[in-house]
């Protein structure tokens, strides 16, 4: 019985390690997928940003042309003003010049606004490009790590599976079945008894059960969580050890 319990303990250790390796193997691929998805989003955002900059720059260029032709018009009118003798005509042209200057001022305002917009968009683009580059490097690094971890885990799993097979072959069929069933429902099948309590569910075990457990002559399960209880050899009183 003692031997069977030790085997179950070892089986649980092995199962924990197997679970750990399997989790490790699947952890990075999930992160990698996540990064790959964010790269797709970033790529789209970068191309949107570039498009918006292109549009704004075109608009900016058009406004500059508008401004140049407006200023040309103003200059011409101002030259004409110098030669006009008729007061009425002079006043009309003066008004035209004034209006032209107002229009030119508005165009200047919108040129400045486009300039600011382009600067802002370029900063956003730069930030996104940097983010993209960093994510891409992160992705490559994680892929490398993931391969290394998988390689390690695969090697470890070969050994663990072999030992697991050996143990399950030496285990009593009913014990193994009990272990597998509890593991399926509880995650872990074995729980150490510490200070009179089951470490699986933290409930106190009746003293009679505790005594039976220390004798290690039968399989004792927790009345509450049904995990198989065990006591570490160093925690079994010497008297019992001698008895057995
Ligand atoms: Zn319990």
Boltz pocket constraint, residues with backbone or C-beta under 6 A from the ligand:
constraints:
  - pocket:
      binder: B
      contacts: [[A, 191], [A, 198], [A, 199], [A, 200], [A, 201], [A, 202], [A, 203], [A, 222], [A, 223], [A, 224], [A, 225], [A, 226], [A, 227]]
      max_distance: 6.0
